């Protein structure tokens, strides 16, 4: 199998695991009192435990250990802490379908970043596609303004948080393409879990004014739910270990802008899943924007 076909294989794996992710997480949010920060804390705790053998194995092999570790921690704060915070706080305010549709515009930001920072070239028809994609992104982001109901500000802020996630996500993957090229991808994703454990433990305590007794009681209450456990297990194994590793690995053999285009395949996963799990259906404007 050629290097390019291997990249396509890994990108398809990432597309499937991430396409199903937000509807499954939203199901957990709807059926419990879990907050985005606590969900991410549980997700990365489980992923961190499962990845201990990976960290031990690769730590012995890596040269310039501490310099490599500093690079990973810096980049993973951007993606794991900042980008995912925006994504899941936004998801708590809007439907999973709406969050997924807006997140599908992520290639737009990665392609522009690739043009500016990686000097990747785009053909004339690709520029035309970018213009259409930008127009569709604006339509879906500002959709709450067309409704004019009482949920306007909540929906609009949720949409803008997903856009902020897309921007941070683009910054991360563009930096990762240059700095992670010679670092084992499983080691990168494993270290990201420990970044998540520390930062989301702090953030989940901060939202409770660092009341440790209340934090502990909330954790006990959250983890008494089988639904929360199911969502956390999916997030740890498929969303973190498999999905992130596959995406970073897939970028190795193709341009960052080309890798990002696989995001456009995710509606084939999340639209039917959102309908069957959450009874969410897309509006005409959402479908129109997605097609654009």
N, C-alpha and C positions, 0 to 999 in steps of 0.2 A: 504494500500500500504506500502511495506517495505521501510526502510530508503534508501536502495540501489536503488530501483526502483524509488523513489522520486528524487534521485540524477540524475538518467538517464533521467527522464522527464525534469528536469531543464537544463541538458546539451544539450538535443535535441533542446530546445527553443533557447539556446545560439548559437548553431550551425547554425540554420536557420537564425537568425537575423544577426550574424556576417558573415556568408557565403555570404549574399547578399550585405553586407555593402560596400566593396571596389569598386565593379562595379558601384554602385549608386553614390558614392563619386567621382569616376573618371569621370563620366558623368558630374557632376557639375564643375569639374576642366576644362574639355574640352570646356564647353560652357560659361565660364566666365573668368575673370582675377583674381579670388580669389586666395589667397596664402594659403598654409597649415595652417599657424598660425592663420590667420583671420578666416578660416573655423572652426577651433577648438574653437576659441574664441566665435563665434556665437553659435556653437553647445552646449557649456557648459553654455552660458548665458541662452539659452532657457531651457535646462535641469535643471539649477539651479532654475529658476523661478517656473517650474512645481513641483520641489521637496521641496519647502518651507514648505508645510504642513507636509511632512514626517520628516523633520529636527525638526520642533517644537514638533511633537508628540513624537519622540524618545528621544529628549534632556531631557525631563522631567523624563524619565524612566532610563536613563543610570547612573550607579554609576561611580565614579572616572572620571567625565566628562572631565576635562582638560587633564588628562593623556591619556585617550582614544582618545581625539581629536589630541593630538600630535602624537600618534602612527599612526593614519589614515593619517594625513597630510604627515608624513615622507614617508609612503609606497606609497601614491598616487602621490607624486612627481616623484617617480621611474616609475610608470605605466602611469599615466595620462600625465605628462609633458615630461619626457625623452623618454619613449617607444613610445608614440604616435607621438612625434616629428619625431623620426626616421622613423616610419611607413609612415607618410603622406608626408614627404619630399622625401622619396624613391618612393612613389606612383606617385609623380609629375614628376619623371624622367623616369619611366618605365610604361608598360601597367598594367592595373588592373589584367589581367590574370596572368602575370608573378609575380606581387607582391603577389597575392593570393597563387600561387603555392609554392613560397618560404616561405610564412607565414605558410603554411601547415606543414613545418618541425618543428614548435614550440614544438611539443611533445618530440622531440629528446632532446632538451635542458632541458625541465622540468623533463624528466625521469632521465637523468644524474644527475641533481641537486637533485632529490629525493633520488637517490642512495647514493650520497655523503653526503647530509646534513640531510635528514630525515631517513636515514638507511633503505629505502625501498628495498626489495629484488626482484631480477629478476631471472626467470628461465633460463635454458640454451637456449631454443628456443626464449625467449625474448631478450637475448643478441645477438642472430643471427639476429633478426629483427632490433635491434639497429644498427648493422653494415651495413645492407642493407640501412636503412634509412639515415645513415651518408653519404654513398656513393651517394645516390640519391640527397641529399642536396648539396654536392660538385658539382655534375654534373650541376644542374640547376643554382647554384650561379655563376659558371664560364662560363655559356653558351655564354655570349657576346664575350669571347675570341675565340670561335670557328668561329664566323662570320668574325671578323677582319675588320669591316667597320668603318666609321667615328664616329659612336655613341658609340664606345667601352667604353670609360672612363665614359660617362654619364650613360650607362646601368649598367656597373659594379659597380659604386658607388651607384646607386639605389638599386641593389641587396644586396650589403654589408650593406646598411642602414636597409633593411628588416631583415637581419640576426642579426644586432645590436638590432633591436626591439624584435626579438625572445629571445635573451639572457636576455634583461632587463625584458621582460614579464615573463620569467622563474623565475628570481630572485624575482619578485614581487609575483607571485602566490605561490612560496614556502614559502616566509615570511608570506604571508597572511594566508596560511593554519594553521600556528602556532599561529598567533597573532589575527586573526579575528574570532576565533572559537566561542567566547561567545559574539560577538558584532553583533547587528542586521544588516543584509546584506543590507537592503534598506538604513539604516543610513550611512553605509560605502560608498555606491555608490553615495548617495546624497552629502556627504562632498567632494567626489572626484570632483564633478562638480564645487564647489567653488574654489578648488585648481586650476582647469583648467581655470576658469574665470580669476583669478589673474595672473597666470603664462603666459597664452597665450595673455592676454592684454599687458603684458610687452614685450613679444617676438615679437608680431605683431607691436608694436611701435618701438622696437629696429631695425627691418628690414627697417624702414623708418627714421632711425637716430633720433627718438623721435620728428619728425615733427608732432605735434598734429593736425594741420590744414589738412595736407596731409592724415593723418590717418583717420580723420573724413570724408573727401571727399571720400576716398576709401570705407569706411563702407557704406556711402550713395549709392555709385555706386553699390557695391556688393548686397545690400539689395533691389535694384530696380529690381533685376532679380528673376523671379518666380522659375527658376531652382535652384538657390542658396537656396531659401526658402524651396523648396521641399527636397533638400539634407540635409539641417540643421535640418528640422523637423524629417526626418527619423533618422539622427544621434543622435538627442537628446532623442527621445522616444525609438526607437528600439535598436540603438547601445549603448546607455548609460544606461538609466533607466532599460530597460528590459534585454538587453544582458549581461551587467556586473553583475547585481544583480543575474540573473539566473546562471551565471558561478560560482560566489562566493558561492551561495547557493548550487549548485550541488556538489561542492568540499567537502561539509560537510560529506557526507555519503560514499565517496569512496576515494581511494588514489589519490594523486596529479597526479601521472603518469597515472593512469587509466582515470581520468578526461580529461587529455590532449589529449588522443587518439581520443576523439570526433572531434578534429580538422580535422582528416582524412576524415570525412564525408562532410566537406565543399565543396570539388570539385563538388559534386552533385548539389550544389546550384550555385556556382559562374561560373562554366564553361558554362552552358546554358545561364545564365543571362548575362555574359560578351559577349557572341555571339549575343544575341538579342538586348542588349542595346548599345554595343560598336562595334559590328562587329569584335570582337577579336577572333581569332582561335588559338589553341595551335599548336606549332611545334612538330615534331616527338620527338625531344630530350626532350621537356617539358613533353609530355605524358609519355615517357619512364621513366624519372626521377620521375614523380608523381606515376607511378605504382610501382617503386622500393620503 
